[in-house]
Amino acid sequence: MKAGVDVQKWREPFRIWLIVLTTTFATEVVIMVVLPWILPASPSRLLEATVDAMLLTFIVAPLLWILLVRPLQEANQARAAFLADLFDSIEADRRQTAHDLHDGIGQSLTLLVSGLRSALPETHEPETVQRLQHWKQLAKQALIDVKRLALGLRPSLLDDLGLAPALERIATDVRLNHPVAIELDIENVVDLRMPGPMETALFRITQEALTNIVTHSNAAHATITIRIRNRDPKPGTLELEILDDGIGIPLTKQSGRNPGHLGLTGMRERATLLGGEMLIDSLPNRGTRLFVQLPIREA
């Protein structure tokens, strides 16, 4: 079965190449036959070459468009649709998992902590009290971990209140759990609600960037800035800028095509699907600047 698929993949490009080659040859023959009838008796070489090239281009260009350009456009559109559906599916799974963690395991751990707390006053044996206190601390820590996992998967603030509160929440979480000072400048979007895919993309890009900062950069300080350009009279453009003072990203890994840096590829794909772009400016031991620009669409 695989051999049949490989043969089919080989035949299609060969067929297109053969059609283009045959058409070009036939067109050139026709032009060379007809050309003496439409040119003056003693045409210059420049005039002859110009007319020949114009006629050949006029005839072959539509063929190239039909056989090459249009299929590439359709393939690109299919790829974009597939990635959009993939990201939507991932977000739906994350939303459901976060809900199950928060309302399932989280509620059970909350009841466990409450039960252990109420059992402590009724116990008088020192050894039993010590065990109950230890178990209560373990349950409280597990509850904190579950809530942090649920926040990382899909914060409810993002769906309920928008991008700004969700970014404030993950910035606070980074400050509490990592030795990185996070500065957040998002005043321009505090009261702005954007379409769901745009808010999700910006949140995921920021989340992935912060993960890279605390995991790989050895940075002590990071700044997240969101600003709006040319908002009036049109919706304008939204810019996300994330700066850190870490060790930087090697140039060979900034494309995001390295297997160890698939997160960069996902970030760039999210920006591209929304009609924007993502740029990375990084030098060794001089920090990293991640810049995302997206056209604002009305919610």
C-alpha positions as CSV (number, residue, x, y, z in Angstrom):
1,M,0.0,0.0,0.0
2,K,2.8,2.4,0.9
3,A,4.6,1.7,-2.5
4,G,1.4,2.6,-4.3
5,V,1.1,5.9,-2.4
6,D,4.8,6.7,-3.2
7,V,4.2,6.0,-6.9
8,Q,1.1,8.2,-6.9
9,K,3.1,11.0,-5.2
10,W,5.8,10.7,-7.9
11,R,3.4,10.6,-10.8
12,E,1.6,13.8,-10.0
13,P,4.6,16.2,-10.2
14,F,5.9,14.3,-13.2
15,R,2.5,14.8,-15.0
16,I,2.5,18.5,-14.3
17,W,6.1,18.8,-15.4
18,L,5.3,16.9,-18.6
19,I,2.3,19.1,-19.4
20,V,4.2,22.3,-18.9
21,L,7.2,21.1,-20.9
22,T,5.0,19.8,-23.8
23,T,2.9,23.0,-23.9
24,T,6.0,25.2,-23.8
25,F,7.6,23.2,-26.7
26,A,4.4,23.3,-28.7
27,T,3.9,27.0,-28.1
28,E,7.4,27.8,-29.1
29,V,7.1,25.9,-32.3
30,V,3.8,27.7,-33.2
31,I,5.4,31.1,-32.4
32,M,8.4,30.4,-34.6
33,V,6.1,29.4,-37.4
34,V,3.8,32.3,-37.1
35,L,6.4,34.9,-36.2
36,P,7.6,35.6,-39.7
37,W,4.0,36.4,-40.8
38,I,3.5,39.1,-38.1
39,L,6.9,40.8,-38.2
40,P,8.4,43.2,-40.8
41,A,10.4,41.8,-43.6
42,S,13.7,42.6,-41.9
43,P,13.0,42.7,-38.1
44,S,15.8,43.4,-35.6
45,R,16.9,40.7,-33.2
46,L,15.6,42.7,-30.3
47,L,12.1,43.1,-31.8
48,E,12.0,39.4,-32.7
49,A,13.1,38.3,-29.2
50,T,10.7,40.7,-27.5
51,V,7.7,39.5,-29.5
52,D,8.7,35.9,-29.0
53,A,9.0,36.3,-25.3
54,M,5.7,38.2,-25.0
55,L,3.7,35.6,-26.9
56,L,5.3,32.7,-25.0
57,T,4.6,34.4,-21.7
58,F,1.0,35.2,-22.6
59,I,0.3,31.6,-23.5
60,V,2.2,29.8,-20.8
61,A,1.3,32.0,-17.9
62,P,-2.3,30.8,-17.5
63,L,-1.1,27.3,-17.7
64,L,1.4,27.8,-14.9
65,W,-1.3,29.5,-12.8
66,I,-3.7,26.6,-13.2
67,L,-1.2,23.8,-12.7
68,L,1.1,25.3,-10.1
69,V,0.0,28.5,-8.4
70,R,-3.7,27.6,-7.7
71,P,-2.9,24.2,-6.3
72,L,-0.3,25.7,-4.0
73,Q,-2.9,28.3,-2.8
74,E,-5.4,25.6,-2.2
75,A,-2.8,23.5,-0.3
76,N,-1.9,26.6,1.8
77,Q,-5.6,27.2,2.6
78,A,-6.1,23.6,3.5
79,R,-3.1,23.7,5.8
80,A,-4.3,26.9,7.5
81,A,-7.8,25.4,8.0
82,F,-6.2,22.2,9.5
83,L,-4.0,24.2,11.9
84,A,-7.0,26.3,13.0
85,D,-9.1,23.2,13.7
86,L,-6.1,21.6,15.5
87,F,-5.6,24.6,17.7
88,D,-9.4,24.8,18.4
89,S,-9.4,21.1,19.3
90,I,-6.4,21.5,21.6
91,E,-8.1,24.4,23.4
92,A,-11.3,22.5,23.8
93,D,-9.4,19.6,25.3
94,R,-7.5,21.9,27.6
95,R,-10.7,23.6,28.7
96,Q,-12.4,20.3,29.5
97,T,-9.4,19.0,31.4
98,A,-9.0,22.2,33.4
99,H,-12.7,22.0,34.3
100,D,-12.3,18.4,35.4
101,L,-9.3,19.3,37.5
102,H,-10.9,22.3,39.1
103,D,-14.4,21.0,39.7
104,G,-13.4,17.3,40.1
105,I,-10.1,16.7,41.8
106,G,-10.0,20.2,43.2
107,Q,-13.3,20.0,44.9
108,S,-12.4,16.6,46.4
109,L,-9.1,18.0,47.8
110,T,-11.0,21.0,49.2
111,L,-13.3,18.6,51.1
112,L,-10.3,16.6,52.2
113,V,-8.6,19.7,53.6
114,S,-11.8,20.8,55.3
115,G,-12.4,17.3,56.8
116,L,-8.8,17.1,58.2
117,R,-9.1,20.6,59.6
118,S,-12.3,19.7,61.4
119,A,-10.9,16.4,62.7
120,L,-7.9,18.1,64.4
121,P,-9.8,19.6,67.4
122,E,-11.4,16.3,68.1
123,T,-8.1,14.4,68.3
124,H,-6.0,14.5,71.5
125,E,-3.2,12.0,70.8
126,P,-0.1,14.0,69.9
127,E,1.0,11.4,67.3
128,T,-2.4,11.4,65.6
129,V,-2.5,15.2,65.6
130,Q,0.9,15.4,64.0
131,R,-0.1,12.9,61.3
132,L,-3.4,14.8,60.6
133,Q,-1.5,18.1,60.3
134,H,1.0,16.5,57.9
135,W,-1.8,15.1,55.8
136,K,-3.6,18.4,55.8
137,Q,-0.4,20.1,54.5
138,L,0.0,17.5,51.8
139,A,-3.7,17.9,50.7
140,K,-3.3,21.7,50.7
141,Q,-0.2,21.5,48.5
142,A,-1.9,19.1,46.2
143,L,-4.9,21.5,45.9
144,I,-2.5,24.3,45.0
145,D,-0.8,22.2,42.4
146,V,-4.1,21.2,40.9
147,K,-5.2,24.8,40.6
148,R,-2.0,25.8,39.0
149,L,-2.3,23.0,36.5
150,A,-5.8,24.0,35.7
151,L,-4.7,27.6,35.3
152,G,-2.0,26.6,32.9
153,L,-4.3,24.5,30.8
154,R,-7.1,27.0,30.4
155,P,-7.7,29.9,32.9
156,S,-11.4,30.6,33.3
157,L,-10.5,34.3,33.4
158,L,-9.6,34.2,29.7
159,D,-13.2,33.1,28.8
160,D,-15.0,35.1,31.4
161,L,-13.1,38.4,31.7
162,G,-10.7,38.5,28.7
163,L,-7.0,38.7,28.0
164,A,-5.8,41.3,30.5
165,P,-6.9,39.5,33.7
166,A,-5.6,36.1,32.4
167,L,-2.2,37.7,31.7
168,E,-2.1,39.2,35.1
169,R,-2.9,35.9,36.7
170,I,-0.1,33.9,34.9
171,A,2.3,36.8,35.6
172,T,1.5,36.5,39.3
173,D,1.9,32.8,39.2
174,V,5.4,33.2,37.6
175,R,6.4,35.7,40.3
176,L,5.3,33.4,43.1
177,N,7.0,30.2,41.8
178,H,10.1,31.4,39.9
179,P,12.9,33.9,40.6
180,V,12.0,36.1,37.7
181,A,10.6,39.7,38.1
182,I,7.7,40.1,35.7
183,E,6.7,43.6,34.6
184,L,3.3,43.8,32.9
185,D,2.2,46.8,30.9
186,I,-1.3,46.0,29.5
187,E,-3.3,49.1,30.3
188,N,-4.3,49.6,26.6
189,V,-6.2,46.3,26.6
190,V,-7.7,46.3,30.1
191,D,-11.2,47.1,28.8
192,L,-10.8,45.6,25.3
193,R,-12.5,42.3,24.4
194,M,-11.2,40.7,21.2
195,P,-12.4,37.7,19.3
196,G,-11.8,34.4,21.1
197,P,-9.1,33.1,18.8
198,M,-7.1,36.3,19.0
199,E,-7.3,36.4,22.8
200,T,-6.3,32.7,23.0
201,A,-3.4,33.1,20.6
202,L,-2.0,36.1,22.5
203,F,-2.4,34.2,25.8
204,R,-0.7,31.1,24.5
205,I,2.1,33.0,22.9
206,T,2.7,34.9,26.2
207,Q,2.4,31.7,28.2
208,E,4.9,29.8,26.0
209,A,7.3,32.8,26.1
210,L,7.2,32.9,29.9
211,T,7.8,29.1,30.0
212,N,10.9,29.5,27.9
213,I,12.1,32.4,30.0
214,V,11.8,30.6,33.3
215,T,13.1,27.3,31.9
216,H,15.9,28.2,29.5
217,S,16.9,31.9,29.6
218,N,18.3,32.3,33.2
219,A,16.7,35.8,33.1
220,A,16.2,37.9,36.2
221,H,13.7,40.3,34.7
222,A,11.1,40.2,31.9
223,T,8.7,42.8,30.5
224,I,5.4,42.1,28.8
225,T,3.9,45.0,26.9
226,I,0.7,45.1,24.8
227,R,-0.1,48.3,22.8
228,I,-2.5,49.3,20.1
229,R,-1.4,51.2,17.0
230,N,-3.7,53.4,14.8
231,R,-6.9,52.4,16.6
232,D,-8.9,55.3,15.2
233,P,-10.9,55.3,13.0
234,K,-10.2,51.6,12.2
235,P,-9.6,48.8,14.7
236,G,-5.9,49.1,14.1
237,T,-3.0,46.8,15.0
238,L,-2.2,45.1,18.3
239,E,1.4,44.6,19.3
240,L,2.8,42.2,21.9
241,E,6.4,42.7,23.0
242,I,8.1,40.4,25.5
243,L,11.7,41.3,26.6
244,D,14.0,39.5,28.9
245,D,17.6,39.9,30.0
246,G,18.6,36.2,29.7
247,I,21.2,34.3,27.8
248,G,19.3,34.6,24.5
249,I,18.2,32.0,21.9
250,P,20.8,30.6,19.5
251,L,20.2,31.7,15.9
252,T,19.9,28.1,14.8
253,K,16.9,27.6,17.1
254,Q,15.1,30.8,16.4
255,S,13.3,29.4,13.4
256,G,11.4,27.0,15.7
257,R,12.1,24.1,13.4
258,N,14.4,22.4,15.9
259,P,12.7,19.4,17.6
260,G,13.5,20.8,21.0
261,H,11.8,24.1,20.3
262,L,8.4,23.2,18.8
263,G,6.9,25.9,21.1
264,L,8.4,28.6,18.9
265,T,6.8,27.1,15.8
266,G,3.4,26.9,17.5
267,M,3.7,30.6,18.5
268,R,4.6,31.7,15.0
269,E,1.8,29.6,13.5
270,R,-0.8,31.1,15.8
271,A,0.2,34.6,14.8
272,T,0.3,33.7,11.1
273,L,-3.2,32.2,11.2
274,L,-4.6,35.5,12.4
275,G,-3.0,37.4,9.6
276,G,-0.1,38.6,11.8
277,E,3.6,37.9,12.2
278,M,6.0,37.0,15.0
279,L,9.7,38.2,15.1
280,I,12.5,37.1,17.4
281,D,15.5,39.3,18.1
282,S,18.1,37.6,20.3
283,L,21.8,37.8,20.9
284,P,24.0,35.7,23.1
285,N,24.0,37.0,26.7
286,R,22.1,40.1,25.6
287,G,18.5,38.9,26.1
288,T,15.6,38.2,23.8
289,R,12.9,40.4,22.2
290,L,9.8,38.6,21.0
291,F,7.5,40.8,18.9
292,V,4.0,39.9,17.7
293,Q,1.8,42.1,15.5
294,L,-1.8,41.2,14.8
295,P,-4.6,43.1,13.0
296,I,-7.4,43.8,15.4
297,R,-10.8,42.4,14.3
298,E,-14.0,43.4,16.0
299,A,-15.3,40.9,18.5
